[in-house]
Amino acid sequence: MKYTYESKLAPYITGLIEQKQTDGFSYDSGEALLKRFDRFCLSRYPDATTVTFELAAEWTAAGTGLTDAYRNTKVSIVKQLSIYILSLGHEAYLPDSLTVKAYRPALYIPTRNEVQKLLSEMDKSISHNPIQRRMNKECKVLFLLYYCCGLRLSEGRLLKKENIDLETGILTILGSKGQKDRLVYLPDDGIRFLNIYKCDMESALPESPWMFPGFSPEKPISCTGVESCFNHFWGRLPEAQGLKKHPTPHCLRHAFVVERINEWMAQGLDTNKMLPYLSRYLGHKSPDETYYYYHLAEQAFDVVRQKDSVSKRVIPEVKTYEE
């Protein structure tokens, strides 16, 4: 059922959503947060007809259990709304001063051996539920794509059968982060593995357009489904015991970057020349983002780095909050 916005900012909220969707953004997460913002305005500022300092400050105020990352998201959504209101020629407070520094949590990057153990653990599990068996099989293939091709979580789970060309070994990624499209080339063993999986999936669910269908075949597997599967099987590994920070499916993308850079260093290749290609392959805006991925893994992957006499120049030191 379609949500009805009821605050006095409702015309601006619906206008912003329509504009984003017209521009080609799905804007699902933004729309979900704007629903919360609408209810907040109804409860706390029922007479507000625009974004004011007081309204923005209370909406974005840090609370119990509110992370910096989520607060930044709340700041971003009200800032977008203010920009939209200003574009219409009306007054609105632009909450620049309310932002908090960008926060990126420390990650645990699984090693190649740990990834192999994770996949082996998935082979051991046989669910009595046929749908769950299918979902586990899908997730195993997804984890391989994240680790071997460096895909983002949604780039993998939203793949359609028509976007996979196994004759050329190319995945076509459409509308990814920043509304960018790109081509991802599969390794030879990945082509063989994915070809077997695709044949099985087309036989089992020929009507589904998705390479990785969810519980309902007409929809793709959800983020929650992928994350739950990863957490379930990772939690079975001895390596998972005692860790303060457990990895996520997205950490497999980080592991892909680490593996590539360490391999180049071991081969004596010039990482300065190679990084731009890897950055484009990953869909990053610049090599700086790719450098950052490697920096996050400094504690876990420092063996090859210690052997490289110019590593401090190739992988510059950055603080954990820098982009």
C-alpha positions in Angstrom: 0.0 0.0 0.0 1.4 3.4 -1.0 2.4 5.6 2.0 0.6 8.9 2.4 2.7 11.7 3.7 0.8 13.8 6.2 3.2 16.5 7.5 3.1 20.0 6.1 6.3 19.3 4.3 4.6 16.5 2.4 4.4 18.4 -1.0 8.2 18.9 -0.9 8.9 15.3 0.2 6.8 13.8 -2.6 8.3 16.3 -5.1 11.8 15.3 -4.1 11.0 11.6 -4.5 9.4 12.1 -7.9 12.4 14.1 -9.1 14.9 11.4 -8.0 12.8 8.7 -9.7 12.5 10.8 -12.8 16.3 11.2 -12.8 16.6 7.4 -12.9 17.3 6.6 -9.3 15.2 3.9 -7.6 15.5 5.9 -4.3 14.0 3.1 -2.2 16.2 3.7 0.8 15.7 7.5 0.5 12.0 7.1 0.3 12.0 4.8 3.4 13.9 7.4 5.4 11.6 10.2 4.3 8.7 8.3 5.7 10.4 8.4 9.1 11.2 12.1 8.6 7.5 12.7 7.8 6.4 11.0 10.9 9.0 12.9 12.9 7.7 16.2 11.6 4.1 15.3 12.4 5.1 14.4 16.0 7.7 17.1 16.8 7.1 20.0 14.3 3.5 19.7 13.1 3.3 23.3 12.0 6.7 23.4 10.1 6.3 24.3 6.5 10.0 24.2 5.6 13.3 22.9 7.1 14.4 25.0 10.0 17.6 24.9 12.0 15.7 23.5 15.1 13.9 20.8 13.1 17.1 19.7 11.3 19.2 19.8 14.5 16.7 17.6 16.4 16.2 15.2 13.5 20.0 14.7 13.1 20.8 14.7 16.8 22.9 11.7 18.0 20.9 9.4 20.2 21.4 6.2 22.1 22.7 3.5 19.6 22.8 6.0 16.7 26.0 5.5 14.8 27.8 8.2 13.0 27.2 6.5 9.7 23.4 6.5 10.2 23.4 10.1 11.5 25.3 11.1 8.3 22.5 9.4 6.3 19.9 11.4 8.2 21.8 14.6 7.6 22.1 13.8 3.9 18.3 13.2 3.4 17.3 16.4 5.1 20.0 18.3 3.2 18.6 16.9 -0.1 15.1 18.0 0.9 16.4 21.5 1.7 18.2 21.8 -1.6 15.0 20.8 -3.4 13.0 23.4 -1.4 15.6 26.1 -2.2 15.5 25.2 -5.9 11.8 26.0 -5.9 12.6 29.5 -4.7 11.5 29.0 -1.1 13.5 29.4 2.1 15.0 26.4 3.9 17.8 25.7 6.3 20.7 23.9 4.6 22.3 21.7 7.4 26.0 21.9 6.4 27.1 22.5 10.0 25.3 19.5 11.3 27.4 16.9 9.5 29.7 14.7 11.4 33.0 13.4 10.0 32.7 10.5 7.6 33.1 7.2 9.5 34.3 3.9 8.2 34.5 1.0 10.6 37.5 -1.2 10.9 36.9 -4.3 8.8 38.0 -7.9 9.2 39.1 -9.1 5.7 39.0 -12.9 5.4 42.0 -14.6 4.0 42.0 -16.9 1.0 42.2 -19.9 3.3 39.2 -18.6 5.3 37.1 -18.1 2.2 37.9 -21.6 1.1 36.8 -22.9 4.5 33.6 -20.9 4.3 32.7 -22.4 0.9 33.6 -25.9 2.1 31.4 -25.4 5.1 28.5 -24.6 2.8 29.1 -27.8 0.8 28.6 -29.8 4.1 25.2 -28.3 4.9 22.2 -30.1 3.5 18.9 -28.4 4.4 15.6 -30.4 4.5 13.9 -27.3 2.9 14.3 -27.4 -0.9 14.0 -23.6 -1.2 16.7 -23.2 1.5 18.9 -25.6 -0.3 18.5 -23.5 -3.5 19.2 -20.3 -1.6 22.4 -21.7 0.0 23.6 -22.8 -3.5 22.9 -19.3 -4.8 24.8 -17.7 -2.0 27.8 -19.8 -2.5 28.0 -18.7 -6.2 27.4 -15.1 -5.0 30.3 -15.3 -2.5 32.5 -16.6 -5.3 31.6 -13.6 -7.5 32.2 -11.2 -4.7 35.6 -12.7 -3.9 36.8 -13.5 -7.5 35.3 -10.5 -9.3 35.0 -7.9 -6.5 31.3 -7.2 -7.1 29.3 -5.1 -4.7 26.6 -7.0 -2.8 23.7 -5.7 -4.9 25.6 -5.9 -8.1 25.7 -9.7 -7.7 22.3 -10.3 -6.3 20.6 -8.1 -8.9 22.2 -9.8 -11.9 19.7 -11.0 -14.5 20.3 -14.0 -16.8 20.3 -11.7 -19.8 23.2 -9.7 -18.4 25.5 -12.7 -18.3 27.4 -13.7 -21.4 29.3 -16.9 -20.7 30.6 -17.2 -24.3 32.6 -14.0 -23.8 32.9 -14.3 -20.0 31.4 -10.9 -19.4 28.9 -9.7 -16.8 27.1 -6.5 -17.6 26.5 -4.4 -14.4 23.7 -1.9 -14.9 22.8 1.1 -12.7 25.3 0.4 -10.0 26.6 2.9 -7.4 26.5 6.4 -8.9 24.1 5.1 -11.6 27.1 3.7 -13.5 27.2 0.8 -15.9 30.3 -1.3 -16.5 31.6 -4.7 -17.8 33.1 -7.2 -15.5 35.3 -10.0 -17.0 35.1 -13.4 -15.4 38.2 -15.6 -14.8 38.2 -18.9 -16.9 37.4 -21.1 -14.0 34.6 -18.7 -13.0 33.0 -19.1 -16.5 32.9 -22.9 -16.2 31.5 -22.7 -12.6 28.9 -20.1 -13.5 27.9 -22.0 -16.7 27.0 -25.1 -14.7 25.1 -23.0 -12.1 23.2 -21.1 -14.8 22.1 -24.3 -16.6 20.8 -25.7 -13.3 18.9 -22.4 -12.5 17.3 -22.2 -15.9 16.2 -25.8 -15.5 14.8 -25.3 -12.0 13.3 -21.8 -12.5 13.0 -21.1 -16.2 10.5 -18.3 -15.8 12.6 -16.2 -13.3 14.6 -13.4 -15.0 17.0 -13.3 -12.0 20.3 -15.2 -11.8 19.8 -15.4 -8.1 16.1 -15.6 -7.3 14.7 -15.0 -3.8 12.2 -17.1 -1.9 9.7 -15.8 -4.5 11.3 -16.5 -7.9 9.9 -13.3 -9.4 12.1 -11.3 -7.1 15.9 -11.3 -6.6 17.5 -12.6 -3.4 17.4 -9.9 -0.7 20.4 -8.2 1.0 19.2 -9.7 4.2 19.1 -13.2 2.8 22.6 -12.9 1.5 23.9 -11.5 4.8 22.1 -14.0 6.9 23.5 -16.9 4.9 27.0 -15.5 5.2 26.7 -15.0 9.0 25.3 -18.5 9.4 28.1 -20.3 7.7 30.9 -17.9 8.8 29.8 -18.5 12.4 30.5 -22.2 12.0 34.2 -21.6 11.3 36.8 -21.9 14.2 38.3 -18.6 12.9 35.0 -16.8 13.7 35.3 -17.5 17.4 36.6 -14.6 19.5 36.6 -12.0 16.7 35.4 -8.6 17.9 34.6 -7.5 14.3 33.1 -10.2 12.0 33.3 -9.8 8.2 30.3 -9.2 6.0 29.7 -10.3 2.4 31.0 -6.9 1.3 34.3 -7.8 2.9 34.8 -10.4 0.2 35.0 -7.5 -2.3 37.8 -6.0 -0.1 39.5 -9.3 0.0 39.5 -9.3 -3.8 41.3 -6.0 -3.9 43.9 -7.2 -1.3 44.6 -10.4 -3.3 45.1 -8.5 -6.5 47.5 -5.9 -5.0 49.4 -8.4 -3.0 49.8 -10.5 -6.1 51.1 -7.5 -8.1 53.6 -6.7 -5.4 54.8 -10.3 -5.2 55.3 -10.2 -9.0 57.2 -6.9 -8.8 54.6 -5.1 -10.9 54.2 -1.3 -10.7 51.0 -0.9 -8.6 50.8 2.8 -9.6 50.2 1.7 -13.2 47.9 -1.1 -12.3 45.6 0.6 -9.8 43.7 2.7 -12.3 42.6 -0.4 -14.2 41.6 -2.1 -11.0 39.7 1.0 -9.9 37.7 1.0 -13.2 37.0 -2.7 -12.9 35.6 -2.2 -9.4 33.5 0.8 -10.5 35.4 3.2 -8.2 35.5 6.9 -8.8 39.2 7.0 -8.5 42.2 4.9 -7.5 42.1 6.6 -4.1 39.0 4.5 -3.2 40.9 1.4 -4.2 43.9 2.4 -2.1 41.6 2.8 0.9 40.3 -0.8 0.5 43.9 -2.0 0.8 44.6 0.3 3.7 41.7 -1.2 5.7 43.5 -4.6 5.5 46.9 -3.4 6.6 46.9 -5.4 9.9 45.7 -8.6 8.2 47.7 -8.4 5.0 51.1 -7.0 5.7 53.4 -9.9 4.6 53.9 -8.9 1.0 53.7 -5.2 1.9 56.7 -5.5 4.3 58.8 -6.9 1.4 58.0 -3.9 -0.8 60.5 -1.1 -0.3 58.2 1.6 -1.7 54.9 0.6 -0.1 54.7 3.8 1.8 54.7 5.7 -1.5 52.4 3.2 -3.3 49.8 2.9 -0.5 49.9 6.2 1.3 48.9 6.4 4.9 45.4 7.8 5.4 43.3 8.2 8.6 40.3 5.9 9.0 37.8 8.7 8.4 39.2 9.9 5.2 37.6 9.1 1.8 
